[in-house]
Amino acid sequence: MSLINKIKHIRPIRSLVYGIVGMATYPGLAWVNKIKIEGTEHLRKLPNNNVLFVSNHQTYFADVITFIHIFCAVKWRKINRLGIPYYLLNPFTNVFFVAAEETMNGSFISRLFKLGGALTVKRTWRAEGQDVSRNREEADTQKIDQALHRSWVITFPQGTTKPFAPGRKGTAHIIKNNQPTVVPVVINGFWRAFNKKGLAFKKKGSILSVRFKEPMVIDYTQSVDEILDQVMEAIEQSKNYMLKSKHHFINLLDK
């Protein structure tokens, strides 16, 4: 295990990272913009490990940072709100998040946040801005499996911020192999408020919505494709939701 990987498993280090990143990002979530949170009552009943959060994706960092804020607030018994961020004095650290290795090595800020529990993986379909095709690395899957064994894990099945992009089978493999409690999350407004990295403002005063759904009921004997379809439906990124969306309607008008 590399030094960075060893450090990210030290909870006081992660607490310090969450405190620094949390204080830097709180104003953008709660003051510059307005955050709307739903469904945190579902988080209170979750076990301490083998919990997988699956979500749509709109920015590289703002999405997952917001999840961590919410988890910390829930630890301090806040319901569907952040309130004053004194929760950062003793943050919730029992969580890891899956992120592209290329993204997490891109800047000083991303390298710092990497110490907060990033499970870096190599994309199988894109690298350095180019489309590629390569097999999943077994070591990447093992990292996620090991993290699930003792903690919560956040992942974004689409692996991209593009809306209604197809889900990646890696998420379904993880679900089938580990049989975790799977909590779907639907977010919106982040693409409007922040740039793609989620570190700079695009439109102030935006509503950032985060909705936690009830844990999914999954038949783990199903095929990988069937599990993936169920996940994409749960995070409202399936073809059914695409056809209903304003995004699709505007595209039709443009043709």
N, C-alpha and C positions, 0 to 999 in steps of 0.2 A: 504494500500500500504506500502511495506517495505521501510526502509530507503534507501537502494540501489536503489530501483525503483524510489523513489522520487528524489534522486540525479541525476540519469541518464536523468531526464527530465529538469534539469537545464542547459540551453544552455551554460553559461560561463564554467561550469564544463566540458561539452562535448568538448567545444573549447580547453580547456587546455589538455584534454586527447588526442584529435586529434593532437594537436601540439607536444606533447611528443612522441606519437606513430609514427606520421608522420615523424618527424626528425630522429627517430631511424631506420625507414624502408626505407626512400627515397634512401639512397645509394644502397641498395640491389636491388631496382627496376630500377634505372636509371644509376647507375655507374657500379656495379658488373655485372648486367645483362642489357639487352636492352629491353625497353618496346615499343610495337607497339600498338597504339590505333586507332580504327576506329569507326565512327558513332556517335561522340559526338554532331554532328549537330542535332541529334534527341532529345537530352536532353534539348535543349534550348526552345523547344516548349511545354514542359510538364507543367501541372498544379502543384501547390504547394502541393497538397495532393492527396490521393487515387491513388498513382502510385506504382505499384508492379514490381520490377525487378526480373526476374527469370533467373537463370544461372546454367550451369553445375558447378561442384565442384571438385577442385584438391588438395587443402590444407585446413587445419582448419581455418587459419587466413590470410594468404597472399592474398587470393582472395578478401575478403571483404575489407581489408585494402587498396588494390589497387583501388577498386571502390571508396572508400572515397577520396583517392588522386585525382582521376579523377574528381569527383564531385566538389571538392574544386578548381581544376584548371579551370574547366568550369565556375564556379562562377566568376573567374577572367578573363573570356573571352579568355581562351586558347582553341584552337581547335585541337583535336587529339594529344595532347602532354602535358607533365607535365612542362617542362622547369625548371627554378629556383623555388624552393618551397616557395617563399614568400607568396604564397596563404595560408600557414599554419598560418599566422598572423591573418587572418580573415577567418577561414575555413567554409565550408558548413556544417551545423549541422542539417538540416531538413531531417534527414534520420535515420532509425532504421534498424537493421538486425536480422534475425531469426537465432538462434544458439542453439545447444543442451546444456541443463543445465549442464550435466556432463562435457562437454568440457570446458565451461566457468568457471567452478569451479576448474579446474585442476592445475592451477599455479598462481603465483603472477601476471605475465604478462597478463594472460587471465582474471583475476579478475579486473585488471586495465582497460583493453579494454572493459570489461563488462559495465563500467561506460560510455562508448562512445555511448551507445544506443542499447545494446543487448536485444533482446526479447527472453528470455530463455524458451525453451519448453522441455518437457520430450519426448524422443523418444518412439514411440509405438512398435518398433520392436527390439530394442537393449538397453541394460543397463549393465554397468560395464563389457563390453567385452562379454556378453552373449546374445544369441538370446532370445527375450521375445515376448509376444503377449498381448497387453493391449489396451484399448480404448483411443481415444484422450481425453485429458482433456479440458473441456469447457473453463476453465480459460485461457489456452494457446491460444485458438482460439480468445477469447475476447481481449487479449493483442494485438494481431496482428490487429484485426478489429479496435481497438481504435487508434493504431498507424497510420493505413491507413487513418483514419478520418482526421488527421491533418498533415501527413507527407508522405514521400517516405519510402518504405520498401524493403529490399533486402532479397530474400529467395532462397534456393537451393532445388528444388523439389525432388532430389534424396536422400537428407539427408545423403549422404556418398560420399567419394572421389573416390569410385570405378567407373571407366568409364562404361557407358551403363547400370548402375544399374537401375531397374525400378523406375519410379516416385512414389511419395507418394500422396495419394488422398487428403490429407489435403490441399495441395496447390490449387487443383481444387475446393475444398469446399470454400476456401477463395475467389477465383476468382468469383465463382458463387454467393456467398452471398453479396460481396461488389461491384462487377462490376467495378473493377479498370481499369485504363490504364495499360496494361501489356507490359513491355519492355523486350524482350528476349536478353540475353547476352551469347556470346560464348567465352570461354577462353581456352588458351592452353599454354603449356610451364612451368606452375607453378609446375607441378609434377616433371619435369626434374630439375628445378632450386633449389627447396626447399625440405626439408623433409616433412613428412606428416603434421606436425603442422604448417609448413610454417615459422618457426622461425630460421632455420639453413640452410646453403647452402649445396646443393648436387653437383651441376655442375655450375660453374661460366661461364658467357658469354652466357647464354641461352637467347633466344628470348621469351619474355612474351607477348602474344597477347591477347587483349581484344577488342571484336567487339560488339558494341551496334547495334541492329537491329531496324527497325521501329516498333512502337507499333503494337501489334497484333490486328486483327479484329476478335472479338469473339462473337458468338451467345450465350448469357448467358442463353438461354432457353435450351441449350444442356444438356445432362447428364454429371455428374461428370467425368465419364470415357472418354467421347468424348473430354471434355475440357482438361483433363490430356494428352490425346494422342496428341492434338494440341500443348500443351506446350512442350512436349518432342520432337516433331518434330522441333519446333522453336529453341530450344537450342541444336539441333543436337545430341540428345542422344536417338533417337528412333531406332527401329530395322532396319529401312531403312538405317540410317547412320552407324549403327554397321556393317552391311553387306558390306558397301563400304569402311570401315576404314582399315588402315594399321594394326591396332590392331587385327582385325578379320582375316586378311590375314596371319599374322604371326602365329596365333593360328592354322589355317588350315595346315600350313607347319609343325607344331610341331606334328600333329597327325599321 
